Amino acid sequence: MIYENMPMMIFILAAGYLFTVYLLLALAKRTGKKISSKNDSVAVTEHQSERNLRASVTEVVNSQ
């Protein structure tokens, strides 16, 4: 009959589905780390710029 191999087909499809989900989650995790590290470096640069600006403003105010 045609339905004799059906349990094996279900197992193969389920395993393929789980493997695909695992790969997509691993890819999302890896991409998320890259984006967050870029955002962290941008935040540090912005913070450094803000500190430099505050120091300049403080110098100007104190010199008057």
Backbone as CSV, one residue per row, in Angstrom:
resi,resn,N_x,N_y,N_z,CA_x,CA_y,CA_z,C_x,C_y,C_z
1,MET,0.828,-1.190,0.000,0.000,0.000,0.000,0.874,1.257,0.000
2,ILE,0.270,2.356,-0.303,0.990,3.624,-0.387,1.265,4.206,0.996
3,TYR,0.494,3.790,2.012,0.625,4.368,3.351,1.606,3.616,4.242
4,GLU,2.292,2.608,3.721,3.219,1.828,4.542,4.413,2.668,5.003
5,ASN,4.905,3.559,4.173,6.074,4.363,4.499,5.724,5.717,5.110
6,MET,4.473,5.948,5.424,4.034,7.240,5.934,4.673,7.602,7.285
7,PRO,4.783,6.707,8.267,5.431,7.103,9.537,6.877,7.552,9.338
8,MET,7.599,6.920,8.437,8.975,7.313,8.172,9.011,8.693,7.495
9,MET,8.085,8.961,6.616,8.021,10.255,5.945,7.723,11.363,6.954
10,ILE,6.834,11.114,7.894,6.519,12.105,8.928,7.759,12.399,9.759
11,PHE,8.495,11.354,10.129,9.716,11.537,10.907,10.740,12.372,10.138
12,ILE,10.921,12.075,8.860,11.897,12.808,8.043,11.494,14.277,7.903
13,LEU,10.227,14.534,7.654,9.759,15.921,7.525,9.889,16.685,8.849
14,ALA,9.567,16.033,9.958,9.682,16.689,11.265,11.142,16.998,11.587
15,ALA,12.031,16.065,11.290,13.452,16.298,11.547,13.974,17.444,10.683
16,GLY,13.570,17.501,9.430,13.972,18.597,8.543,13.458,19.937,9.039
17,TYR,12.224,19.958,9.518,11.646,21.181,10.049,12.420,21.665,11.275
18,LEU,12.704,20.756,12.214,13.439,21.131,13.419,14.847,21.607,13.093
19,PHE,15.494,20.964,12.150,16.841,21.372,11.736,16.815,22.765,11.119
20,THR,15.810,23.045,10.304,15.682,24.363,9.676,15.454,25.447,10.731
21,VAL,14.587,25.175,11.688,14.331,26.140,12.762,15.605,26.392,13.564
22,TYR,16.348,25.327,13.849,17.606,25.456,14.588,18.587,26.345,13.824
23,LEU,18.721,26.120,12.523,19.642,26.935,11.724,19.209,28.396,11.682
24,LEU,17.916,28.635,11.538,17.434,30.022,11.501,17.645,30.730,12.836
25,LEU,17.434,30.023,13.939,17.678,30.630,15.248,19.157,30.936,15.451
26,ALA,20.028,30.039,15.007,21.466,30.281,15.127,21.880,31.489,14.290
27,LEU,21.312,31.605,13.101,21.614,32.743,12.233,21.120,34.050,12.852
28,ALA,19.922,34.027,13.419,19.375,35.235,14.054,20.221,35.641,15.258
29,LYS,20.675,34.678,16.031,21.502,34.981,17.194,22.824,35.604,16.765
30,ARG,23.423,35.052,15.735,24.702,35.562,15.235,24.549,36.966,14.672
31,THR,23.485,37.199,13.922,23.235,38.520,13.344,22.950,39.533,14.445
32,GLY,22.215,39.135,15.464,21.913,40.024,16.579,23.165,40.467,17.309
33,LYS,24.136,39.581,17.458,25.387,39.952,18.120,26.155,40.971,17.298
34,LYS,26.171,40.817,15.988,26.886,41.762,15.131,26.247,43.145,15.202
35,ILE,24.930,43.182,15.169,24.232,44.468,15.202,24.441,45.148,16.549
36,SER,24.357,44.379,17.645,24.506,44.999,18.960,25.924,45.500,19.177
37,SER,26.923,44.810,18.630,28.291,45.298,18.795,28.503,46.583,18.010
38,LYS,27.867,46.708,16.851,27.951,47.951,16.084,27.255,49.080,16.831
39,ASN,26.093,48.785,17.413,25.367,49.801,18.169,26.149,50.233,19.396
40,ASP,26.837,49.305,20.045,27.641,49.645,21.215,28.770,50.592,20.846
41,SER,29.438,50.334,19.717,30.542,51.206,19.319,30.032,52.595,18.940
42,VAL,28.854,52.659,18.334,28.264,53.955,17.990,27.901,54.705,19.267
43,ALA,27.358,54.000,20.253,26.975,54.631,21.512,28.202,55.169,22.238
44,VAL,29.302,54.422,22.218,30.529,54.876,22.871,31.051,56.125,22.173
45,THR,31.021,56.143,20.840,31.487,57.298,20.082,30.619,58.518,20.378
46,GLU,29.305,58.325,20.425,28.412,59.449,20.734,28.649,59.956,22.156
47,HIS,28.864,59.047,23.080,29.114,59.445,24.471,30.424,60.232,24.571
48,GLN,31.441,59.782,23.851,32.729,60.480,23.866,32.576,61.883,23.272
49,SER,31.816,62.003,22.190,31.587,63.314,21.576,30.860,64.238,22.535
50,GLU,29.881,63.692,23.248,29.132,64.499,24.201,30.032,64.968,25.345
51,ARG,30.917,64.106,25.815,31.848,64.503,26.874,32.775,65.609,26.405
52,ASN,33.280,65.487,25.178,34.163,66.521,24.639,33.432,67.852,24.509
53,LEU,32.186,67.797,24.063,31.397,69.016,23.916,31.145,69.667,25.281
54,ARG,30.813,68.859,26.278,30.575,69.409,27.612,31.838,70.040,28.187
55,ALA,32.968,69.407,27.954,34.223,69.957,28.450,34.511,71.300,27.784
56,SER,34.243,71.399,26.479,34.475,72.658,25.763,33.549,73.752,26.271
57,VAL,32.284,73.405,26.486,31.319,74.388,26.975,31.714,74.843,28.377
58,THR,32.150,73.935,29.201,32.556,74.284,30.569,33.754,75.202,30.542
59,GLU,34.706,74.952,29.657,35.873,75.821,29.543,35.476,77.229,29.120
60,VAL,34.563,77.322,28.155,34.134,78.633,27.675,33.411,79.384,28.779
61,VAL,32.540,78.709,29.509,31.775,79.357,30.573,32.711,79.814,31.684
62,ASN,33.672,79.001,32.050,34.594,79.337,33.146,35.548,80.453,32.753
63,SER,35.831,80.607,31.465,36.771,81.644,31.057,36.140,83.031,31.027
64,GLN,34.844,83.115,31.104,34.173,84.424,31.026,34.126,85.123,32.345
